[in-house]
Amino acid sequence: MDKVLVEVFVPVLDRSFDMFLPLHLSICEVLTLLKKAISDLSDHCFVADDDTVLCRRDDGKILDINMSVYELNICNGSKLMLI
């Protein structure tokens, strides 16, 4: 399988979104896609900036933008947070 299904929680919206992430993409690329998708899905209530980061929801650890989804062991059911 080349994609994983994750839950992305956005605290500013108090909403979660289920997203498929390609394993080969870097977190930098994923972040770009998520910012656009969540902005669109929230009718542009979510406005990302250069400080927006993706982290693990369970421990708050910020994900390294230079590593891929696969390298970070993100798998089906992983819970992430966009802040």
C-alpha positions in Angstrom: 0.0 0.0 0.0 1.4 3.4 -0.9 -0.9 5.6 1.2 -2.0 5.6 4.8 -5.2 7.0 6.4 -4.6 9.3 9.3 -6.7 11.6 11.4 -5.5 15.3 11.4 -6.9 17.4 14.3 -6.9 21.2 13.9 -7.3 22.8 17.3 -8.2 26.2 16.0 -11.2 24.7 14.3 -11.8 22.0 17.0 -12.3 19.6 14.1 -10.6 16.4 12.8 -10.2 15.4 9.2 -9.4 12.0 7.8 -6.7 12.2 5.2 -4.8 9.8 3.0 -1.0 10.5 3.0 1.3 9.0 0.3 4.2 7.2 2.1 6.8 8.6 -0.2 6.1 12.3 0.4 8.2 14.4 2.7 6.4 16.1 5.6 7.2 19.4 3.9 5.1 18.3 0.9 2.4 16.8 3.1 2.2 20.0 5.1 1.6 22.0 1.9 -1.1 19.7 0.8 -2.8 19.6 4.2 -2.8 23.4 4.6 -4.6 23.8 1.2 -7.0 20.9 1.8 -8.0 21.9 5.3 -8.4 25.5 4.3 -10.8 24.4 1.5 -12.7 21.9 3.6 -13.2 24.5 6.4 -14.5 27.2 3.9 -11.3 29.1 4.4 -11.8 29.4 8.2 -8.3 27.8 8.6 -5.5 30.2 7.5 -2.1 28.6 7.6 1.1 30.6 7.7 4.9 29.9 7.6 4.8 28.8 11.3 2.2 26.1 10.8 3.5 22.7 11.8 2.4 19.1 11.8 2.9 17.1 15.0 1.9 13.8 16.6 -1.2 14.3 18.6 -0.3 11.9 21.4 3.0 13.6 22.5 3.0 16.9 20.6 6.3 16.0 18.9 6.8 18.2 15.8 7.5 16.1 12.7 10.7 16.6 10.8 9.8 18.3 7.5 12.8 16.6 5.8 11.6 13.1 6.5 9.0 11.1 4.6 5.7 9.7 6.0 7.3 6.2 5.7 10.5 7.2 7.6 8.5 8.6 10.4 6.5 5.4 10.8 3.2 7.1 10.2 0.7 4.4 9.6 -3.0 3.8 9.2 -4.8 5.2 12.2 -2.1 7.6 13.2 -3.3 10.8 14.9 -1.7 14.0 13.9 -2.3 17.7 14.7 -1.9 20.7 12.5 -1.0 23.8 14.6 
